[in-house]
Amino acid sequence: MALNIGCAAKPGRARDNRTGSWRVFIPRFSREKCSKCGLCILICPEGCISEDEEGMPVPDYDYCKGCGVCADECPADAIEMELEEK
């Protein structure tokens, strides 16, 4: 897909490729700490966090790159980045 000069790809472009296979860190979500604010869903650069029927965030680890943006921005500190064991 060609982009015009000055354009950035939209979030969610990782859906074309399963990019989670080269991740080093993985986000772990705490159901106890989560306030269900939805900020992690909005700010995930790959658009790979959705919510379940209770409003809890659910990451799609096939596409999560482990960038840590969700953990950095979570106001409830409900997301921790852990070293992923492969």
C-alpha positions, -999 to +999 in steps of 0.1 A: +000+000+000+015+033-010+012+063+014+012+099+004+042+119+016+036+132+051+011+105+060+015+079+087+000+045+087-031+041+108-030+021+141-038-015+136-015-021+106+000-051+124-031-070+115-015-077+082+014-096+099+016-115+132+043-094+147+041-107+182+065-134+175+096-112+179+084-095+211+108-094+241+085-080+268+048-089+272+021-068+290+003-086+318-030-070+328-042-071+364-080-076+367-078-065+403-061-031+396-078-023+363-104+006+365-117-003+330-110+033+318-101+020+282-071+042+278-049+012+269-073+004+241-072+039+227-034+044+229-022+010+217-002+019+185-011-015+169-047-015+179-044-050+194-062-044+227-099-049+228-124-053+257-143-083+269-180-083+278-171-069+313-151-040+299-117-055+308-089-050+283-079-081+263-046-080+244-042-100+212-007-114+218-004-125+182+000-089+172+013-072+204+048-060+199+055-054+236+062-017+232+050-009+267+029+022+258-001+007+275+018+000+307+035+035+307+001+053+303-021+031+326-034+055+353-042+025+376-008+008+371-027-023+361-003-034+334+032-047+340+057-055+313+074-089+319+103-105+301+087-131+278+100-166+280+099-184+247 
